[in-house]
């Protein structure tokens, strides 16, 4: 189902898009007022905190009009609010614009910076930083890379172009190349193709695992892996994913007995997702290049990251 567009009357604030709470069509609305609804449906904030937000004008209707705590609820109503993390920790690394035109922005993302708002990150994300810096309220990422991964991210400038670019990913018409530093394994027959079924790890929701053959699940992840160079006990690899499963490259390398240097989740969890970062040891995984034919302009596009991996010498 396509998400309804954000109303023009409900703007971004410092690059942050509003969240939306939508009521379905119903004969009887069980909440006496908007404050009752927010306190029940979004209990991460207390009723008093929601009342403060509403008094500050941070909860509005589709016309941008602030809603009072005692405003009535009605069937099909859409309520907008802005997430606010007053103690959000700054990410001390900065993105770089690789390319920009009327349709696309290509950015080189540093390690530790999320692409989009999630969890404890709102303003300290690539999307919010770029929306504010470039004054592009409709900017939207066309794909994701992990917060721990550095490198190229492709973003759409105009909402009307978005589906044409996303179709490139859905139809595997964009060639993505990554690089990684991992233990050297000269005995492997390079290049090799890793094909498996990836699913969420039942023991830890933030990890993925390869399904065992006896689970009988069809393959959903495919990565071509090549050796680029070796330095002592470490090597640099080229990773070419044909699919885009969560943590695909990290899981595939770990399954080969070659966990990527600096990985906090594989093969064992060294730091949970909510624990403080160790900026001294970034994941040595880089989204190196993107190559495709632009569906809007027809031009051949090829972008290369200017970042480099750290061998730890």
N, C-alpha and C positions, 0 to 999 in steps of 0.2 A: 504494500500500500504506500502511495506517495504521500510524504508529509506535506501538509498545507504550507504555503509560503508564509513567511513572517509579514504581518501587515506593515505597510509603509509608515503608519502612525506609531508603530512601536519600534523605536530606533535601537541601534547598538549603543552601548555605553562604554567608552574607552576600548572599543573593539570587541566587547563581550556581547554576544547575542542573548536575548532573553530566552528563558525556558518557558514552556507552555504546559499548562494543566487544562485538559479538555474534558468536558462532561459530555457523555453520550446523550442522545435523544431519549428522554424518559418521561413517563406519565407523572410520576411523583418524585420530586427532588428531596432527598432525606435530610439535607443540611439546612438549617435555618438561616445561615448567613455565610459569606465567603470565608470569614475567619474560622468558623466551624469546619468548613471543607478543608482548608489548608492545614489546620491542626490535626485533622484525622488522616488525610491522604499523604501529607508530607511531614511526618513526625520527627524528622531529624532536627527541626527547629521546634522550640516550645511554642505554646500558644502566645505567651508574652512576647517572644521574639518575632513571631509573625505580625503581631499587633504593632510592634515598633517598625517593622518593615513597611507596613501599610501606612502608618502615620508619616513616614518619610517619603511616600510616593513611589515605593519600589514594587508595588503590585498594581497592575493596570489591566483594563479591558482591551478589546481589539481596536478600539479607537484611540488608545493611549491615555484614556482618562483614569486617574488614580482611583482605586477602589477603597472605600472606607471599610473598617472591620465589620460593620453591621449591614453592609451592602447585601441584598438578597441574591441567592443563587437561582439560576434558571436553566432549564433543559438546553443542551447544546452549547452552553457557555464556554468561552475560551478565556483563560486567565493567564496573564504573562507576568513573570517576575525575573529578576536578575540575581544570579548566584553571586554571593559576596563572601570572600575568604579574607578577612582583614589581616590575618597573620600568615598569608601565603609567602613561602620562602622563595626569594629570588633565585633563578637559575643563572649562575655567573658565567654563562657562555652565550655567544651571539651568533645569530644566523647571518647568511650573506645571500644577497639576490644574485642569482646566476643569469636570469633572463626575465624580461618583462615585455609584454605587448598588450594589445587591447583584449586578448583572450586568455592569456596564460601568465602565471608567475611561476618560476622555477627557483626554489630556494635550497641552499646548502644548510641543512639542519645540524647543529652540534649534538654531541652526546648529551644525554640527560634531559633534553627538552622535549616534552610531549608535542605531538602534532596538533591535537585538539583538546579542549577542556575535558577533563575526566578526574574524578576523585578529588584529590587535594590540589589539583592544578586548574586554574582558570586563566588568569592574566599571564602567567608564566608558561605560555604555550606558543608554538609557532604561529598558529592561525590568529590568535588574538593580537600578538605582537605585530604581525603583518597588516592586519585590518586597520589597526591604529596608525602604524607608520606610513602606510601607503594610501590611507583614506579610501579603502575599498570595502564597503560594507557587505557586498555580496560574495566576497572571496570565500572559496570553499575548497578543501583538499579533495583531490581526486583519488587518492589512495593513502594508505597508512604505512608508516614504518614504526617499529618499537621506539619507545622513549629512549631506551639505552643505545639504539642504533643511530649512527651519524650518516649524513649524506643527502641525496637529492629527494625532494618532495615536489610534486607537481600540483598546482592549485589553479582552479578555474576562476576567472575574473567575473564572468557574466552568468547568471542563472540559466539563461536560454542556451548556453553552449555546453552545459555540464554533462548532459546525457551523451552527447556525441563523443566527448572525451572518455567518459566512464565506460562506454562501449568498447573502447580500445582494450581496457583491462578485462572486461567480461569475455571478449572474443579472442583473447591472447594475441592481440596485434601490436603489443608494445613489448620491446625487448628490454628487460631489466638485468643489469649485471651488478653483483655485489663482490666485495673482497673481504676476506677474513684472515686473521692470524690465529693459527691453531697448531697443535703438536705436529711435527713432521711424521709422515708415514710413507716412506719410500716404497714399501712393499705393495701398496695399493696399485691396481692397474689404472692409472690416470689416462684420460678422463673417465669418470664413471657416472652412472645415472642412478639416483636414489629415488625409488618409488614406494610409497607406503600410504596407509590411512592414518591421519592424525586426528586425535580426539582429545577432549579435555581430560586432564589427569584427575581421577576421582579423589585422590588424596590431597590435592592442592589446586583450587580453581584457576590460579594464575599460571599454571604450567600446562603444557601439552605433552602427550606421549604417542608413540607409535602403537597402533593396535596389533596384537599378536595374531599370527595366521589363523589360530583356532577361533578367533572372533568372527571370521568370515566377512569382514567389511571390505568393500571395494576401494581401490586406491583413490585418494583425493589430493595427494601432494606429490610433486615431481620436481626434482632439482638435479641439474647437471653440475658436476664438481670437477674442477681442473686444478692441477698444481702449477703455480706461477714461478715460485722460487723458494729455496730453502736456506735458512741460516741456522746452523747448528741443530738444536732440538726443536726449533720452530719453523713453520713454513707459512707462506702466503698463498691463499687459494682464491680462485675465481668461482663464484657461485651464480648459477643462472637458473632462477626459479621459473617454471612454466605456470605454476599455480601460486596462490597467495594465502595459504593457511597461516593462522597465527603462530608465531615462533617457528615457522617451517624450517628456516635455515639453521637455526640453533638446534632444533631437535634432530635434523638429519645429520649434522656434523657430529653431534653427541652420539647418535646411534652407530656411527662409524668408529667410535672410540677416539674422536678428535674434537672434544669440546672447545668452543671458541674462547680464546683468552679473555679473561675478565667477566665471563658469564656468571651471574649471581644465582641463576636458577638451575643450570645444567652442568654437570650431572647431579649435583646436590644443591639444595637451597642454602646459600651462604648469607643472604639478606632477604627478608620478606619485602613485599611491594610497599609496605608502609613504614619501613625502617629508614633511618637517615642514609643519605647517599655517601658513598666513598668516591669523591671526585678524582682520587689518585689512581683509580683502577677502572677506566671505562671499558665497556665491551668492545672488543676489537673487531667490529663488524661495520662495514661502510657500504652504503648504496652508491656505487661508483658511477654508473651511467644509465641513461634512458635513451632509447632510440625508437622512433615511430614516424609515421606520416600524419601530419596534422589534419584532422578531419574537417576543420573549418577553413584553413587557408590552402590545404593541399601541399604544403611545404614539407620536405624531409627534415626532421628534427633530430638532433643528437646533442645531448648535454652530458658534461663530465663534471664530477665533483672536484673541487680544488682541495679537499681535505686529504690527509694522509693517516694511515694507521701507525700505531706505535709498537715497535718490536720489543720494547722493554729492555733495550741494550743498556 
